[in-house]
Amino acid sequence: MSNQVLDNIVAIADDIRAQADEAESIGRLPDAMAKSLKHTGIIRMLARKKYDGFEAHPRDFAETVMKTASIYGSAGWVGGIVGVHPWQLAMADPKVQEEVLGTDSDTWQASPYMPGGIAVKVDGGYIMSGRWQFSSGTDHCDWIFLGAMVGDTEGIPFMPPQSLHVILPRADYEIVADSWDVVGLRGTGSKDIIVKDAFVPDYRVMDGGGVIDGTVAKEYGVTETLYKMPWSTMFPLGITAATIGIAEGVLAAGIAYQRERVGATGTAIKDDPYTLYALGEAAAEIDAARQQLLGNVDRIYDMVDAGKEITFEERALGRRNQTRAAWRAVRAADEIFDRSGGNALRMDNPLQRFWRDAHAGLHHAIHVTSTVYHASALSSLGADPQGPLRVMI
């Protein structure tokens, strides 16, 4: 199955490349590209078999996202982010699972999870309002996961904070047109979302803390290894896989460009030991980043499959490795781009787009190193990190 999805991506690679310029121009995936991606099955890889999903191993999902991103960064990014939402939906109330996927198993769901809204408790659910940024692939999605804080009618969050992940249909939110004008990942269409006084029934609301620490999955009696995986492993997986895949795109485009290039000194790049050394080292670093991410998810999956409890220290270690893999790949991509001469800057050279997209990927909040490295190091010393050090871990 999983190899078939990867094969499907490879089969439409030329079509994806041919539509990349249009995606950059309109600031989202063209409808034809989104339709092609839907047909490959990439968004159903982590979905339940009950809804025609593949319940794929997370490694297979990551490898498919990497390949897609190496063809066109924004396509891989949308595949990685939108593709993880069916995984979380599998631990939601069965009623909302049926609402979202019951009539169309290829229904796409957007996000973001950042708490951009306030949810006020009322009988049977919540009234929610707010504004969110960075909703990748949102034009092609009919449902959305949004992060919110429980608060009062004045819009003030309660203390201590109570985070929620709420699930809304397309009719309950507004996509802000022209809110995505950026230097990289332009084709992702990661636009702003506005919600005004939407009623969200209780069964469409998930406890944010419970999603992250795994208690929500336990409450719904999830038994499959895939859906018992830590959120802090699965949510970043598609994002980091896309970023590494984009770095692989930098490498492939860089090698293709340098193959017949003659440098400013008149020396063919094939005869330039300094550039060749940099290319060789960068290729090794990008591959090492790939293996670090895949090895990380394999290790955690095997622990979960063996029935072991994933401690906070293990989750923090996983996040450390995932974050480091992204930075490692993009820094290696810099070494390639920096040695590609002035013509690499031209907009008709795909190398510059891959390079811009790689840096845009690194700017996602999931790739912030400071608190992740801090929490991992502190945990390794036997301490129990609290507060901001536990965010997204």
Salt bridges, closest charged atoms under 4 A:
ASP14 OD1 - ARG17 NH1 2.95
ASP21 OD1 - ARG353 NH1 3.70
GLU24 OE1 - ARG356 NH2 3.97
ASP31 OD1 - ARG28 NH1 3.03
GLU63 OE2 - ARG59 NH1 3.40
GLU63 OE2 - ARG290 NH2 3.96
GLU99 OE1 - ARG204 NE 3.02
ASP106 OD1 - ARG44 NE 2.92
ASP139 OD2 - LYS191 NZ 2.94
ASP181 OD1 - ARG186 NH1 3.10
ASP192 OD2 - ARG131 NH2 2.96
ASP202 OD1 - LYS121 NZ 3.42
GLU224 OE2 - ARG48 NH1 2.73
GLU248 OE2 - ARG290 NH1 2.83
GLU260 OE2 - LYS270 NZ 3.74
GLU285 OE1 - ARG328 NE 3.13
ASP298 OD1 - HIS57 NE2 3.94
ASP298 OD2 - ARG59 NE 2.78
GLU309 OE2 - LYS218 NZ 3.41
GLU314 OE1 - ARG299 NH1 2.61
ASP334 OD2 - ARG331 NH1 3.25
ASP334 OD1 - HIS359 NE2 2.57
GLU335 OE1 - ARG339 NH1 2.67
ASP384 OD1 - ARG390 NH1 2.86
